[in-house]
Amino acid sequence: MRKNKKNNALGKRWSGMSLLLAVWGLICLFGGSLPPVKYFLTLHQMVETASIVVSVLIFAVGWHTFRMHGNRVILMVSCTFLGVAISDFSHMLSYSGMPDFLGPNSPEKAIGFWLLARCLTALGVLIIACLPWRLEVSGRSAAIDPDRWRVLLVTLCAMVSIHLVLLLFPEILPRTYQEGVGLTEFKRGVEFSIIAIHAASIVLLSVRRRRDMGLEKGLLICSLLVMMMGEFFFTIYSDVTDAYNIFGHIYKIIAYLVLYRAIFVESILAPYKFLEDSRQHVEVLMGALPDIILEARLDGLLLSAHVPTDGKLFGEKKPKAGDYLQDRLPSQAMDCLTGAMRAAESGGQGTGLRFRTGKGAEELVFDVSASLLAQRSDRSSHFVILIRDVTEQARNQSKIEQMAHFDALTGLPNRTLFNTCFDVEATRCEKQRQPLALIFMDLDNFKNVNDSLGHKVGDALLVELAARLEKVLRPRDMVSRQGGDEFMFLLPEADVRTAEQMTECIKRSVEVPIQVGQYTLHVSASMGICMFPQDGRDLETLSSHADIAMYRAKQERRSHYAFFSEEMQACAARSLLLEGALREAVQWGQLDVYYQPQFDITGRKLEGAEALVRWRHPELGFISPAEFIPIAEITGQIIKIGDLVLRRATQQMRHWLDAGLPGDMSIAVNISMAQFRDTALLEKIDTALAESQLPPWALELELTESVAMDDPEQVVDIVRSLRSRGVKLSIDDFGTGYSSLSYLKKLRVHKLKIDRSFIQAISSAGSDRSIVQAIIGLAKDLDMQTIAEGIETEEQRQLLEALGCDSGQGYLFCKPLPASEFLPALLEFSTSPW
Ligand SMILES: Nc1nc2c(ncn2[C@@H]2O[C@H](COP(=O)(O)O[C@H]3[C@@H](O)[C@H](n4cnc5c(=O)[nH]c(N)nc54)O[C@@H]3COP(=O)(O)O)[C@@H](O)[C@H]2O)c(=O)[nH]1
């Protein structure tokens, strides 16, 4: 489209030029034969007046727009054309036939001013061709204003001076015209020089790039060509009133009009074009802007509005100028906009304001900023208000905050938020002299759920549990998931009694069976409680104390919670010490294995021995397995310890068999829960038996009742594998756990080992004796052997014999001994009186 327009303009320009050239040619050929022009003076004055008007226009436009463009070249050219206008005016007034102008008029006088005007024109155009001419709108200041007055003054002074010279000393100029003869060589020479200058200007213009000039270069060249044609007529006329002269004037006025169009119409249009371009630019920009932009007054009157098509704030009906914002916006939005406008009014900028509309998922969030556009004393100051839809951003922000402060799985507050709330509540409770309790809760055997039913079931259990725990809380309480199956409760204003009551509520809520898909899960938890400030002033201390108390609760298993005490901390510290020392003991071989013989219940026949690990620390002295085995179980070191005992015991047994101890004797080795879960257990047993070349029936594995009953299906499988190898199995500490009789039958173990606690009280005819009797009866029914551990007195032995117990072990017979003392002790024992 633009290209078409340009082509059209070019076409017109070249046809105009061709026409002028053709006419010029014709005039050159036949102008001499044309008669003198009638009313020449009138015609001349009209053409000159038009030419003067164009020159004045050129001056006026350039001079007045100087403040805008600040281009001194334009200013110089403009003032040059003022000189041209003045000179042409003087030329017009000096023409023969006109009233005398400052002295008698004559062709010589008129030609003098004429040549001055033409020279100035040539100079002006040369300046344009040589110097930069950029037409750009810029915010020039009034500081350059004096420049234009200075240039104007210089121009006027120069013109006055030249006029004085031409008027007072006309002889200074060589003759230009002789009546009846025509033009002198001087005059022709000057005209040809002017033509040469124009030609030079054309060459200069042709080599300049349009971009550097910022003007219609083609039009300028056309104007110069027409000027040259016109000047040519002024070299050939013989009479000042002939056709050449008048055509020369006509070509001159055409050339001036083209020049005016080329330079100054462009310079007038340029700012408008620029403005139009800017307007279109702004329009495109606004169209692409996702923000709402309003121009409004403080009283809410809307002056203009840009609302993007998908803008949700105003709904379907877009606001328009003349609307009042309060009629179109919810009150909170209007308050926000007014606030931004007020801030802008006092400080020039109102930013950082935000409002929300709608509820829940429909909620929209907008940021508002306002700038003062025009300050008025009344309420009619204008403001530009930018309203940005930040709903998505706000949602993301709140998601990030949610993620930073809440547990992703359960939605409960996380550790970070809990810590912050603790600080607030602890400070408040301390100020108000109120107590505060912290409960640390850990689910019992949660790992089993994950391992056996999968993490999805485990996750669903945690989610359900979290929902229940929240329901138990009082308004100010908080529960947070600390990770895994650990939860922490913050109970502000809770004393010991309230904390205990809350613990009971939590316990009850946890123990209600949870249905996850086809599974009904029975969950229990262990809790440790500590009080602020007596058990610690900071969260770190309190958490670690609650953790210690929780472990105690887990170990004791009697109740599901424990309050923190100093004694627990001492225990925990010792556990920590032992944990490190035990690691070194395993590494440096500080562990030893003792053996305690097992006899038939009469004590006459040696049936076997139990391998028991012993640890004598170089500094801490003898440490009981009752103390370090639980630590080894928690830390996983029990696997290495168990492997060591198994290897040593089987090799020792081989040694004793080789030394002549009874061939049906067996060695009993304790197997802990972690060992039982060790997938390499069977392989390790095979290796131990193979390395010691011990027959499988000479090895008996002792499982505690809790291990045996922990995961019935898995235990049955392993027990079956062991039985198929010929390895014996016994259930240790029998009577302390909760054995299912049908399951016991299914297990088909070799022996039940009656727990020491029942043997200790067997002498007094109480419930313990009945329990022992019941265990012996049960074993007989299930075709199992019984062995009593911890027999310390002859009375206990006799009672057990009377009840039908098969075997026994205890200090009455022999204490656990190092391997080196075992055989000598047996020899001594066989000679003892009982
Ligand atoms: N997994 C493993 N557990 C082991 C291993 N070695 C020991 N243990 C377990 O540590 C607990 C404490 O054991 P220990 O201090 O060795 O006590 C044993 C005997 O010394 C003790 N005993 C034996 N006769 C008597 C007695 O007449 N009176 C009395 N007060 N104590 C006596 O009983 C413990 C034997 O217990 P048990 O294994 O239940 O038969 C203990 O639970 C051990 O199991 C190991 O290598 N691995």
The ligand as an ORCA input file, in Angstrom:
! r2SCAN-3c Opt
* xyz 0 1
  N      20.202    -61.049     70.033
  C      21.027    -61.358     70.981
  N      20.684    -61.182     72.261
  C      21.549    -61.517     73.210
  C      22.776    -62.050     72.931
  N      23.412    -62.272     74.121
  C      22.586    -61.902     75.087
  N      21.463    -61.426     74.546
  C      20.282    -60.943     75.218
  O      20.626    -59.932     76.104
  C      19.764    -60.020     77.227
  C      20.628    -60.076     78.477
  O      21.444    -61.188     78.389
  P      22.442    -61.627     79.527
  O      22.822    -60.480     80.333
  O      23.480    -62.418     78.853
  O      21.512    -62.492     80.394
  C      21.349    -63.852     80.103
  C      21.815    -64.713     81.254
  O      23.026    -64.267     81.767
  C      20.697    -64.545     82.198
  N      20.605    -65.637     83.182
  C      20.789    -66.926     83.011
  N      20.553    -67.615     84.175
  C      20.165    -66.674     85.062
  C      19.773    -66.734     86.418
  O      19.713    -67.799     87.062
  N      19.477    -65.592     87.040
  C      19.517    -64.364     86.332
  N      19.233    -63.292     86.999
  N      19.891    -64.338     85.096
  C      20.209    -65.428     84.440
  O      19.550    -64.576     81.355
  C      19.839    -64.094     80.072
  C      19.511    -65.139     79.097
  O      18.378    -64.684     78.509
  P      17.657    -65.386     77.284
  O      18.415    -65.037     76.023
  O      16.315    -64.800     77.288
  O      17.741    -66.803     77.576
  C      18.931    -61.257     77.093
  O      17.663    -60.922     76.693
  C      19.615    -62.028     76.024
  O      18.721    -62.725     75.222
  C      23.138    -62.264     71.580
  O      24.193    -62.758     71.262
  N      22.218    -61.916     70.657
*
